[in-house]
Structures are given as C-alpha cells and as structure tokens.
C-alpha cells in the first residue's frame, strides 16, 4: 500500500474500533465505573498494571481489586490501615502477587500524600525531560521511593533499560488522550496527545510489521519510538489513536 492507501486503511479501522463497544471487553472498563478523578486514576493504574494475559481474566481480577477497596479506590487508599491491606495477601494475577499488590497500594498512597497525585508525578517527569520517556522514568523513580521487595520492580517497566512500557503507555493513553467518543478519558492536561507513544504489544507489533510501520524485530523502547514515529506521519496530533486500528486488526481480525 502507498502512503495514502495505508492512511485510509488505518483511519477506517480506527473508526471501526474506537467506539464504546470496544470498552466492554477492555480493561478500561474498570476505571469507566467511576466519576471522581482520583478514583479513575487509581482504578485505571491498577487495571493497567495487571493488563497482560487473557482480557476476561484481567477484567475479573481488576474488579476484585476494586471490591477489596470497597469500590472507593481513593478513599481506601488514603484511609486504609496496615490491617486493611490483609485482604490483598491472597491476590494473584500471573506473576503479580499479594505482596506486590500491597506495595502498589502503599506506593500510590505515598504518591497522593507526598507528590500531589499521579498526574503531578507524570507531568513533572515530562517537564523535566521534555518527553513521555522521561515522564515514565521519573514516575518509576518516585513509585519505588517506599521500601519494597526487589521482585516488585519488574512490575513497573524501566524505559531506561529499553522496556517497551506497554502497560504504562496504555495507561497514559487512557488519561491523556482527549477522545470525542469518550473512549479515553482526556483527564490530564500537562501532557498532550501528540506526545504519547504507542502501547506496543504482540498484536500491535505484528500488525505494524506487516504494514511496514515497524522494521525492528525486538518489541522494546526503540521499537516503540520507531512505530510511533511512523504513526505520527499519518496524524501528528494524535498518533496513538491508531492503537485501536492495529490492536483491532490483530486481536479481532487476526490480520
């Protein structure tokens, strides 16, 4: 396909999949249950953090986390005692276990108590380095301020070691991208849609390679930069809108 044909193809698939019907089978369903900004942020972050594997399992386990937090993530976060966290001890999603989960709750509490919340941390990191890679790196630094098990570090991607940071980039898409169809939230204003990077996973990577948007074989941060640069040529103001097209082609159409 030439440039014009590929753009038309991607726009068609974006239009097909960037719809509310997409939400029903996607982890973004979990933060969509809330209206308070902080609840959306926290529910979204925890849901995105366990977003690997089968989507029905991701959604089921994310719902369990919300139940453990009495369907009030922010209130639970700020007012929970050590004893209140015991409910998470038996939680497990693939390699993410109860100890990891308890630390995540404690770290998020630290972020809201000492750093003015998730939006402020990511925005500060973005302003320090001028790009989303810097925002993710700074967030990881702040996230692991509290005492933690070394094993838990694997659950927050390290872009400085070339991780693709799929789950964090997906979370940032949810929070930042202002979508007139109300699929993404567009809650955060310190980072713009044009600055986002594609949440690169096996589906978007394989489809991207087949379409000539990505040549790198590894699905790492350089690959994220390459495919996002390709997508910016089609829409410099909202490149990650094509996440819907690539993901839909991969998972629904087996492209």
DAGIMO-V584413 format. One line per field, one symbol per residue. phi: phi as a letter, one per 30 degrees, with the letter a starting at -180 (. if undefined). psi: psi as a letter, one per 40 degrees, with the letter a starting at -180 (. if undefined). Layout:
BEGIN
phi: ???
psi: ???
END
This chain:
BEGIN
phi: .dedddddddddddddcdbddddecbededdddccdeddddddddddddcdbjddededdddddddddchhbedddedcdcedddedddcdabhcdcedddddedddddddddcbijdedddddddddciadedddddedddecddeadeddddcbdcddciddhedddddddedcdccdcidddidccdbcedcdcdddbddddddedddidbcdddcbdededddddddddcadcaddddeddddddddcchd
psi: hiddddddddddddddegidddddeieeddeeeidhdddddddddddddegiahddddddddddddddeffgddddddeiidddeddedeihhbehaddddddddddddddddeefidddddddddddeeiddddddddddddfdihiiddddeehigdefeidfdddddddddddhhheefcidfdheeiideeiihghadddddddddeeehdhdigaddddddddddddddgdegdededdddddddddef.
END
